[in-house]
């Protein structure tokens, strides 16, 4: 199991129950869009975050993946 970096922990706290775009995540985390995108992509590969449906012409939104209690 890989460990989260500091920015990934911060992103997990920021997302909470919300679904946010990378731009919104970057603003709330006080980081660059590229840094937030990289962290979200790594978290997505580990299935910690999921992409939420995107409206036509709208950016992807991400939310924390639901974990089963088992």
PDB file of N, CA, C and O in Angstrom:
ATOM      1  N   UNK A   1       0.850  -1.182   0.000  1.00  0.00           N
ATOM      2  CA  UNK A   1       0.000   0.000   0.000  1.00  0.00           C
ATOM      3  C   UNK A   1       0.891   1.239   0.000  1.00  0.00           C
ATOM      4  O   UNK A   1       1.824   1.347   0.796  1.00  0.00           O
ATOM      5  N   UNK A   2       0.596   2.154  -0.885  1.00  0.00           N
ATOM      6  CA  UNK A   2       1.390   3.368  -0.950  1.00  0.00           C
ATOM      7  C   UNK A   2       0.840   4.396   0.021  1.00  0.00           C
ATOM      8  O   UNK A   2      -0.351   4.414   0.332  1.00  0.00           O
ATOM      9  N   UNK A   3       1.722   5.235   0.482  1.00  0.00           N
ATOM     10  CA  UNK A   3       1.317   6.270   1.434  1.00  0.00           C
ATOM     11  C   UNK A   3       0.928   7.531   0.693  1.00  0.00           C
ATOM     12  O   UNK A   3       1.429   7.817  -0.395  1.00  0.00           O
ATOM     13  N   UNK A   4       0.034   8.270   1.297  1.00  0.00           N
ATOM     14  CA  UNK A   4      -0.350   9.565   0.737  1.00  0.00           C
ATOM     15  C   UNK A   4       0.726  10.589   1.030  1.00  0.00           C
ATOM     16  O   UNK A   4       1.428  10.507   2.039  1.00  0.00           O
ATOM     17  N   UNK A   5       0.845  11.549   0.136  1.00  0.00           N
ATOM     18  CA  UNK A   5       1.720  12.685   0.392  1.00  0.00           C
ATOM     19  C   UNK A   5       0.917  13.732   1.153  1.00  0.00           C
ATOM     20  O   UNK A   5      -0.293  13.582   1.320  1.00  0.00           O
ATOM     21  N   UNK A   6       1.567  14.776   1.610  1.00  0.00           N
ATOM     22  CA  UNK A   6       0.887  15.834   2.352  1.00  0.00           C
ATOM     23  C   UNK A   6      -0.232  16.479   1.563  1.00  0.00           C
ATOM     24  O   UNK A   6      -1.305  16.742   2.105  1.00  0.00           O
ATOM     25  N   UNK A   7       0.010  16.739   0.279  1.00  0.00           N
ATOM     26  CA  UNK A   7      -1.020  17.384  -0.542  1.00  0.00           C
ATOM     27  C   UNK A   7      -2.211  16.448  -0.725  1.00  0.00           C
ATOM     28  O   UNK A   7      -3.351  16.907  -0.797  1.00  0.00           O
ATOM     29  N   UNK A   8      -1.963  15.150  -0.800  1.00  0.00           N
ATOM     30  CA  UNK A   8      -3.063  14.202  -0.959  1.00  0.00           C
ATOM     31  C   UNK A   8      -3.909  14.125   0.306  1.00  0.00           C
ATOM     32  O   UNK A   8      -5.131  13.993   0.223  1.00  0.00           O
ATOM     33  N   UNK A   9      -3.284  14.204   1.463  1.00  0.00           N
ATOM     34  CA  UNK A   9      -4.044  14.263   2.716  1.00  0.00           C
ATOM     35  C   UNK A   9      -4.908  15.519   2.750  1.00  0.00           C
ATOM     36  O   UNK A   9      -6.072  15.476   3.150  1.00  0.00           O
ATOM     37  N   UNK A  10      -4.327  16.632   2.326  1.00  0.00           N
ATOM     38  CA  UNK A  10      -5.060  17.894   2.297  1.00  0.00           C
ATOM     39  C   UNK A  10      -6.240  17.809   1.331  1.00  0.00           C
ATOM     40  O   UNK A  10      -7.336  18.272   1.647  1.00  0.00           O
ATOM     41  N   UNK A  11      -6.020  17.223   0.166  1.00  0.00           N
ATOM     42  CA  UNK A  11      -7.094  17.072  -0.819  1.00  0.00           C
ATOM     43  C   UNK A  11      -8.212  16.203  -0.255  1.00  0.00           C
ATOM     44  O   UNK A  11      -9.389  16.506  -0.451  1.00  0.00           O
ATOM     45  N   UNK A  12      -7.860  15.137   0.435  1.00  0.00           N
ATOM     46  CA  UNK A  12      -8.878  14.265   1.036  1.00  0.00           C
ATOM     47  C   UNK A  12      -9.722  15.043   2.042  1.00  0.00           C
ATOM     48  O   UNK A  12     -10.936  14.854   2.110  1.00  0.00           O
ATOM     49  N   UNK A  13      -9.087  15.915   2.822  1.00  0.00           N
ATOM     50  CA  UNK A  13      -9.825  16.736   3.785  1.00  0.00           C
ATOM     51  C   UNK A  13     -10.708  17.747   3.068  1.00  0.00           C
ATOM     52  O   UNK A  13     -11.850  17.970   3.468  1.00  0.00           O
ATOM     53  N   UNK A  14     -10.187  18.354   2.018  1.00  0.00           N
ATOM     54  CA  UNK A  14     -10.933  19.376   1.279  1.00  0.00           C
ATOM     55  C   UNK A  14     -12.159  18.771   0.610  1.00  0.00           C
ATOM     56  O   UNK A  14     -13.240  19.359   0.641  1.00  0.00           O
ATOM     57  N   UNK A  15     -11.995  17.598   0.006  1.00  0.00           N
ATOM     58  CA  UNK A  15     -13.109  16.986  -0.711  1.00  0.00           C
ATOM     59  C   UNK A  15     -14.245  16.614   0.227  1.00  0.00           C
ATOM     60  O   UNK A  15     -15.408  16.896  -0.061  1.00  0.00           O
ATOM     61  N   UNK A  16     -13.917  15.984   1.343  1.00  0.00           N
ATOM     62  CA  UNK A  16     -14.981  15.588   2.260  1.00  0.00           C
ATOM     63  C   UNK A  16     -16.106  14.904   1.515  1.00  0.00           C
ATOM     64  O   UNK A  16     -15.897  13.848   0.917  1.00  0.00           O
ATOM     65  N   UNK A  17     -17.289  15.481   1.538  1.00  0.00           N
ATOM     66  CA  UNK A  17     -18.432  14.915   0.811  1.00  0.00           C
ATOM     67  C   UNK A  17     -18.708  15.673  -0.485  1.00  0.00           C
ATOM     68  O   UNK A  17     -19.654  15.341  -1.200  1.00  0.00           O
ATOM     69  N   UNK A  18     -17.905  16.677  -0.797  1.00  0.00           N
ATOM     70  CA  UNK A  18     -18.132  17.491  -1.988  1.00  0.00           C
ATOM     71  C   UNK A  18     -17.519  16.855  -3.227  1.00  0.00           C
ATOM     72  O   UNK A  18     -16.619  16.020  -3.133  1.00  0.00           O
ATOM     73  N   UNK A  19     -18.015  17.259  -4.378  1.00  0.00           N
ATOM     74  CA  UNK A  19     -17.414  16.907  -5.662  1.00  0.00           C
ATOM     75  C   UNK A  19     -16.887  18.212  -6.254  1.00  0.00           C
ATOM     76  O   UNK A  19     -17.663  19.127  -6.530  1.00  0.00           O
ATOM     77  N   UNK A  20     -15.580  18.300  -6.447  1.00  0.00           N
ATOM     78  CA  UNK A  20     -14.952  19.540  -6.884  1.00  0.00           C
ATOM     79  C   UNK A  20     -14.106  19.328  -8.127  1.00  0.00           C
ATOM     80  O   UNK A  20     -13.640  18.219  -8.391  1.00  0.00           O
ATOM     81  N   UNK A  21     -13.911  20.402  -8.893  1.00  0.00           N
ATOM     82  CA  UNK A  21     -12.994  20.357 -10.029  1.00  0.00           C
ATOM     83  C   UNK A  21     -11.572  20.531  -9.514  1.00  0.00           C
ATOM     84  O   UNK A  21     -11.358  20.921  -8.366  1.00  0.00           O
ATOM     85  N   UNK A  22     -10.605  20.237 -10.374  1.00  0.00           N
ATOM     86  CA  UNK A  22      -9.201  20.391  -9.989  1.00  0.00           C
ATOM     87  C   UNK A  22      -8.897  21.850  -9.658  1.00  0.00           C
ATOM     88  O   UNK A  22      -8.125  22.125  -8.740  1.00  0.00           O
ATOM     89  N   UNK A  23      -9.489  22.780 -10.389  1.00  0.00           N
ATOM     90  CA  UNK A  23      -9.265  24.206 -10.132  1.00  0.00           C
ATOM     91  C   UNK A  23      -9.760  24.571  -8.735  1.00  0.00           C
ATOM     92  O   UNK A  23      -9.076  25.281  -7.999  1.00  0.00           O
ATOM     93  N   UNK A  24     -10.949  24.086  -8.368  1.00  0.00           N
ATOM     94  CA  UNK A  24     -11.493  24.362  -7.036  1.00  0.00           C
ATOM     95  C   UNK A  24     -10.635  23.725  -5.948  1.00  0.00           C
ATOM     96  O   UNK A  24     -10.408  24.325  -4.897  1.00  0.00           O
ATOM     97  N   UNK A  25     -10.162  22.513  -6.204  1.00  0.00           N
ATOM     98  CA  UNK A  25      -9.286  21.834  -5.243  1.00  0.00           C
ATOM     99  C   UNK A  25      -8.004  22.632  -5.057  1.00  0.00           C
ATOM    100  O   UNK A  25      -7.561  22.840  -3.928  1.00  0.00           O
ATOM    101  N   UNK A  26      -7.404  23.084  -6.161  1.00  0.00           N
ATOM    102  CA  UNK A  26      -6.150  23.838  -6.096  1.00  0.00           C
ATOM    103  C   UNK A  26      -6.327  25.132  -5.308  1.00  0.00           C
ATOM    104  O   UNK A  26      -5.480  25.481  -4.486  1.00  0.00           O
ATOM    105  N   UNK A  27      -7.424  25.842  -5.554  1.00  0.00           N
ATOM    106  CA  UNK A  27      -7.673  27.097  -4.829  1.00  0.00           C
ATOM    107  C   UNK A  27      -7.811  26.860  -3.333  1.00  0.00           C
ATOM    108  O   UNK A  27      -7.223  27.583  -2.530  1.00  0.00           O
ATOM    109  N   UNK A  28      -8.580  25.857  -2.961  1.00  0.00           N
ATOM    110  CA  UNK A  28      -8.795  25.581  -1.537  1.00  0.00           C
ATOM    111  C   UNK A  28      -7.538  25.052  -0.862  1.00  0.00           C
ATOM    112  O   UNK A  28      -7.319  25.294   0.325  1.00  0.00           O
ATOM    113  N   UNK A  29      -6.706  24.326  -1.618  1.00  0.00           N
ATOM    114  CA  UNK A  29      -5.478  23.761  -1.049  1.00  0.00           C
ATOM    115  C   UNK A  29      -4.334  24.765  -1.073  1.00  0.00           C
ATOM    116  O   UNK A  29      -3.314  24.558  -0.416  1.00  0.00           O
ATOM    117  N   UNK A  30      -4.493  25.851  -1.823  1.00  0.00           N
ATOM    118  CA  UNK A  30      -3.427  26.845  -1.918  1.00  0.00           C
ATOM    119  C   UNK A  30      -2.229  26.329  -2.697  1.00  0.00           C
ATOM    120  O   UNK A  30      -1.085  26.623  -2.352  1.00  0.00           O
ATOM    121  N   UNK A  31      -2.490  25.561  -3.746  1.00  0.00           N
ATOM    122  CA  UNK A  31      -1.425  25.002  -4.571  1.00  0.00           C
ATOM    123  C   UNK A  31      -1.710  25.313  -6.038  1.00  0.00           C
ATOM    124  O   UNK A  31      -2.726  25.926  -6.364  1.00  0.00           O
ATOM    125  N   UNK A  32      -0.816  24.888  -6.908  1.00  0.00           N
ATOM    126  CA  UNK A  32      -1.013  25.117  -8.340  1.00  0.00           C
ATOM    127  C   UNK A  32      -1.978  24.081  -8.902  1.00  0.00           C
ATOM    128  O   UNK A  32      -2.190  23.023  -8.309  1.00  0.00           O
ATOM    129  N   UNK A  33      -2.557  24.402 -10.053  1.00  0.00           N
ATOM    130  CA  UNK A  33      -3.446  23.444 -10.707  1.00  0.00           C
ATOM    131  C   UNK A  33      -2.684  22.186 -11.105  1.00  0.00           C
ATOM    132  O   UNK A  33      -3.210  21.078 -10.998  1.00  0.00           O
ATOM    133  N   UNK A  34      -1.445  22.356 -11.566  1.00  0.00           N
ATOM    134  CA  UNK A  34      -0.648  21.196 -11.973  1.00  0.00           C
ATOM    135  C   UNK A  34      -0.367  20.282 -10.788  1.00  0.00           C
ATOM    136  O   UNK A  34      -0.421  19.059 -10.919  1.00  0.00           O
ATOM    137  N   UNK A  35      -0.066  20.869  -9.632  1.00  0.00           N
ATOM    138  CA  UNK A  35       0.184  20.077  -8.434  1.00  0.00           C
ATOM    139  C   UNK A  35      -1.058  19.329  -7.988  1.00  0.00           C
ATOM    140  O   UNK A  35      -0.991  18.156  -7.620  1.00  0.00           O
ATOM    141  N   UNK A  36      -2.196  20.018  -8.024  1.00  0.00           N
ATOM    142  CA  UNK A  36      -3.453  19.382  -7.636  1.00  0.00           C
ATOM    143  C   UNK A  36      -3.825  18.279  -8.623  1.00  0.00           C
ATOM    144  O   UNK A  36      -4.285  17.211  -8.221  1.00  0.00           O
ATOM    145  N   UNK A  37      -3.624  18.539  -9.922  1.00  0.00           N
ATOM    146  CA  UNK A  37      -3.954  17.535 -10.940  1.00  0.00           C
ATOM    147  C   UNK A  37      -3.109  16.280 -10.757  1.00  0.00           C
ATOM    148  O   UNK A  37      -3.615  15.163 -10.864  1.00  0.00           O
ATOM    149  N   UNK A  38      -1.832  16.466 -10.483  1.00  0.00           N
ATOM    150  CA  UNK A  38      -0.932  15.335 -10.279  1.00  0.00           C
ATOM    151  C   UNK A  38      -1.355  14.508  -9.066  1.00  0.00           C
ATOM    152  O   UNK A  38      -1.377  13.279  -9.124  1.00  0.00           O
ATOM    153  N   UNK A  39      -1.689  15.181  -7.981  1.00  0.00           N
ATOM    154  CA  UNK A  39      -2.104  14.481  -6.760  1.00  0.00           C
ATOM    155  C   UNK A  39      -3.427  13.760  -6.964  1.00  0.00           C
ATOM    156  O   UNK A  39      -3.590  12.623  -6.521  1.00  0.00           O
ATOM    157  N   UNK A  40      -4.370  14.408  -7.629  1.00  0.00           N
ATOM    158  CA  UNK A  40      -5.673  13.789  -7.874  1.00  0.00           C
ATOM    159  C   UNK A  40      -5.509  12.576  -8.787  1.00  0.00           C
ATOM    160  O   UNK A  40      -6.150  11.547  -8.573  1.00  0.00           O
ATOM    161  N   UNK A  41      -4.658  12.689  -9.798  1.00  0.00           N
ATOM    162  CA  UNK A  41      -4.424  11.562 -10.710  1.00  0.00           C
ATOM    163  C   UNK A  41      -3.847  10.364  -9.954  1.00  0.00           C
ATOM    164  O   UNK A  41      -4.261   9.227 -10.181  1.00  0.00           O
ATOM    165  N   UNK A  42      -2.892  10.618  -9.058  1.00  0.00           N
ATOM    166  CA  UNK A  42      -2.305   9.531  -8.261  1.00  0.00           C
ATOM    167  C   UNK A  42      -3.357   8.902  -7.352  1.00  0.00           C
ATOM    168  O   UNK A  42      -3.402   7.682  -7.195  1.00  0.00           O
ATOM    169  N   UNK A  43      -4.197   9.736  -6.757  1.00  0.00           N
ATOM    170  CA  UNK A  43      -5.253   9.220  -5.878  1.00  0.00           C
ATOM    171  C   UNK A  43      -6.298   8.444  -6.683  1.00  0.00           C
ATOM    172  O   UNK A  43      -6.873   7.470  -6.195  1.00  0.00           O
ATOM    173  N   UNK A  44      -6.535   8.886  -7.920  1.00  0.00           N
ATOM    174  CA  UNK A  44      -7.495   8.196  -8.782  1.00  0.00           C
ATOM    175  C   UNK A  44      -6.969   6.805  -9.164  1.00  0.00           C
ATOM    176  O   UNK A  44      -7.736   5.843  -9.215  1.00  0.00           O
ATOM    177  N   UNK A  45      -5.684   6.703  -9.426  1.00  0.00           N
ATOM    178  CA  UNK A  45      -5.092   5.407  -9.765  1.00  0.00           C
ATOM    179  C   UNK A  45      -5.190   4.434  -8.597  1.00  0.00           C
ATOM    180  O   UNK A  45      -5.331   3.229  -8.804  1.00  0.00           O
ATOM    181  N   UNK A  46      -5.117   4.946  -7.373  1.00  0.00           N
ATOM    182  CA  UNK A  46      -5.247   4.099  -6.179  1.00  0.00           C
ATOM    183  C   UNK A  46      -6.705   3.935  -5.754  1.00  0.00           C
ATOM    184  O   UNK A  46      -6.997   3.339  -4.718  1.00  0.00           O
ATOM    185  N   UNK A  47      -7.616   4.472  -6.568  1.00  0.00           N
ATOM    186  CA  UNK A  47      -9.061   4.375  -6.328  1.00  0.00           C
ATOM    187  C   UNK A  47      -9.497   5.043  -5.031  1.00  0.00           C
ATOM    188  O   UNK A  47     -10.435   4.590  -4.376  1.00  0.00           O
ATOM    189  N   UNK A  48      -8.813   6.120  -4.664  1.00  0.00           N
ATOM    190  CA  UNK A  48      -9.205   6.897  -3.488  1.00  0.00           C
ATOM    191  C   UNK A  48     -10.197   7.991  -3.868  1.00  0.00           C
ATOM    192  O   UNK A  48     -11.016   8.410  -3.050  1.00  0.00           O
ATOM    193  N   UNK A  49     -10.117   8.450  -5.115  1.00  0.00           N
ATOM    194  CA  UNK A  49     -11.088   9.417  -5.626  1.00  0.00           C
ATOM    195  C   UNK A  49     -11.666   8.876  -6.928  1.00  0.00           C
ATOM    196  O   UNK A  49     -11.039   8.062  -7.606  1.00  0.00           O
ATOM    197  N   UNK A  50     -12.864   9.335  -7.269  1.00  0.00           N
ATOM    198  CA  UNK A  50     -13.505   8.924  -8.517  1.00  0.00           C
ATOM    199  C   UNK A  50     -13.977  10.163  -9.263  1.00  0.00           C
ATOM    200  O   UNK A  50     -14.264  11.203  -8.670  1.00  0.00           O
ATOM    201  N   UNK A  51     -14.048  10.019 -10.587  1.00  0.00           N
ATOM    202  CA  UNK A  51     -14.592  11.098 -11.411  1.00  0.00           C
ATOM    203  C   UNK A  51     -16.105  11.034 -11.358  1.00  0.00           C
ATOM    204  O   UNK A  51     -16.706   9.963 -11.429  1.00  0.00           O
ATOM    205  N   UNK A  52     -16.695  12.188 -11.233  1.00  0.00           N
ATOM    206  CA  UNK A  52     -18.151  12.289 -11.204  1.00  0.00           C
ATOM    207  C   UNK A  52     -18.583  12.771 -12.577  1.00  0.00           C
ATOM    208  O   UNK A  52     -17.840  13.491 -13.245  1.00  0.00           O
ATOM    209  N   UNK A  53     -19.779  12.380 -13.006  1.00  0.00           N
ATOM    210  CA  UNK A  53     -20.293  12.756 -14.315  1.00  0.00           C
ATOM    211  C   UNK A  53     -20.063  14.216 -14.655  1.00  0.00           C
ATOM    212  O   UNK A  53     -20.191  15.104 -13.812  1.00  0.00           O
ATOM    213  N   UNK A  54     -19.727  14.431 -15.884  1.00  0.00           N
ATOM    214  CA  UNK A  54     -19.353  15.758 -16.353  1.00  0.00           C
ATOM    215  C   UNK A  54     -20.422  16.256 -17.315  1.00  0.00           C
ATOM    216  O   UNK A  54     -20.868  15.516 -18.193  1.00  0.00           O
ATOM    217  N   UNK A  55     -20.832  17.502 -17.150  1.00  0.00           N
ATOM    218  CA  UNK A  55     -21.759  18.089 -18.100  1.00  0.00           C
ATOM    219  C   UNK A  55     -21.027  18.411 -19.394  1.00  0.00           C
ATOM    220  O   UNK A  55     -19.801  18.526 -19.397  1.00  0.00           O
ATOM    221  N   UNK A  56     -21.739  18.553 -20.460  1.00  0.00           N
ATOM    222  CA  UNK A  56     -21.098  18.809 -21.742  1.00  0.00           C
ATOM    223  C   UNK A  56     -20.335  20.129 -21.700  1.00  0.00           C
ATOM    224  O   UNK A  56     -20.898  21.177 -21.381  1.00  0.00           O
ATOM    225  N   UNK A  57     -19.051  20.062 -22.025  1.00  0.00           N
ATOM    226  CA  UNK A  57     -18.209  21.246 -22.021  1.00  0.00           C
ATOM    227  C   UNK A  57     -17.739  21.666 -20.641  1.00  0.00           C
ATOM    228  O   UNK A  57     -17.120  22.720 -20.494  1.00  0.00           O
ATOM    229  N   UNK A  58     -18.021  20.860 -19.631  1.00  0.00           N
ATOM    230  CA  UNK A  58     -17.634  21.186 -18.259  1.00  0.00           C
ATOM    231  C   UNK A  58     -16.445  20.337 -17.828  1.00  0.00           C
ATOM    232  O   UNK A  58     -16.267  19.225 -18.326  1.00  0.00           O
ATOM    233  N   UNK A  59     -15.632  20.846 -16.909  1.00  0.00           N
ATOM    234  CA  UNK A  59     -14.492  20.051 -16.418  1.00  0.00           C
ATOM    235  C   UNK A  59     -14.965  18.913 -15.511  1.00  0.00           C
ATOM    236  O   UNK A  59     -16.046  18.970 -14.924  1.00  0.00           O
ATOM    237  N   UNK A  60     -14.124  17.879 -15.415  1.00  0.00           N
ATOM    238  CA  UNK A  60     -14.439  16.754 -14.535  1.00  0.00           C
ATOM    239  C   UNK A  60     -14.490  17.215 -13.090  1.00  0.00           C
ATOM    240  O   UNK A  60     -13.762  18.123 -12.689  1.00  0.00           O
ATOM    241  N   UNK A  61     -15.352  16.584 -12.317  1.00  0.00           N
ATOM    242  CA  UNK A  61     -15.400  16.787 -10.874  1.00  0.00           C
ATOM    243  C   UNK A  61     -14.935  15.496 -10.225  1.00  0.00           C
ATOM    244  O   UNK A  61     -15.134  14.407 -10.764  1.00  0.00           O
ATOM    245  N   UNK A  62     -14.318  15.630  -9.070  1.00  0.00           N
ATOM    246  CA  UNK A  62     -13.809  14.471  -8.346  1.00  0.00           C
ATOM    247  C   UNK A  62     -14.401  14.454  -6.952  1.00  0.00           C
ATOM    248  O   UNK A  62     -14.653  15.502  -6.356  1.00  0.00           O
ATOM    249  N   UNK A  63     -14.621  13.256  -6.439  1.00  0.00           N
ATOM    250  CA  UNK A  63     -15.075  13.092  -5.062  1.00  0.00           C
ATOM    251  C   UNK A  63     -14.347  11.896  -4.476  1.00  0.00           C
ATOM    252  O   UNK A  63     -13.800  11.068  -5.205  1.00  0.00           O
ATOM    253  N   UNK A  64     -14.345  11.813  -3.146  1.00  0.00           N
ATOM    254  CA  UNK A  64     -13.715  10.668  -2.490  1.00  0.00           C
ATOM    255  C   UNK A  64     -14.511   9.412  -2.799  1.00  0.00           C
ATOM    256  O   UNK A  64     -15.740   9.441  -2.856  1.00  0.00           O
ATOM    257  N   UNK A  65     -13.804   8.315  -2.996  1.00  0.00           N
ATOM    258  CA  UNK A  65     -14.467   7.036  -3.243  1.00  0.00           C
ATOM    259  C   UNK A  65     -15.106   6.554  -1.949  1.00  0.00           C
ATOM    260  O   UNK A  65     -14.565   6.764  -0.863  1.00  0.00           O
ATOM    261  N   UNK A  66     -16.233   5.921  -2.070  1.00  0.00           N
ATOM    262  CA  UNK A  66     -16.884   5.349  -0.887  1.00  0.00           C
ATOM    263  C   UNK A  66     -16.191   4.049  -0.547  1.00  0.00           C
ATOM    264  O   UNK A  66     -15.935   3.221  -1.421  1.00  0.00           O
ATOM    265  N   UNK A  67     -15.895   3.878   0.706  1.00  0.00           N
ATOM    266  CA  UNK A  67     -15.236   2.655   1.179  1.00  0.00           C
ATOM    267  C   UNK A  67     -16.270   1.745   1.824  1.00  0.00           C
ATOM    268  O   UNK A  67     -17.144   2.209   2.556  1.00  0.00           O
ATOM    269  N   UNK A  68     -16.168   0.459   1.554  1.00  0.00           N
ATOM    270  CA  UNK A  68     -17.064  -0.477   2.237  1.00  0.00           C
ATOM    271  C   UNK A  68     -16.553  -0.675   3.662  1.00  0.00           C
ATOM    272  O   UNK A  68     -15.343  -0.653   3.887  1.00  0.00           O
ATOM    273  N   UNK A  69     -17.437  -0.865   4.614  1.00  0.00           N
ATOM    274  CA  UNK A  69     -17.005  -0.978   6.010  1.00  0.00           C
ATOM    275  C   UNK A  69     -16.260  -2.272   6.324  1.00  0.00           C
ATOM    276  O   UNK A  69     -15.714  -2.411   7.418  1.00  0.00           O
ATOM    277  N   UNK A  70     -16.227  -3.218   5.393  1.00  0.00           N
ATOM    278  CA  UNK A  70     -15.573  -4.515   5.646  1.00  0.00           C
ATOM    279  C   UNK A  70     -14.095  -4.427   5.737  1.00  0.00           C
ATOM    280  O   UNK A  70     -13.428  -5.441   5.946  1.00  0.00           O
TER     281      UNK A  70
END
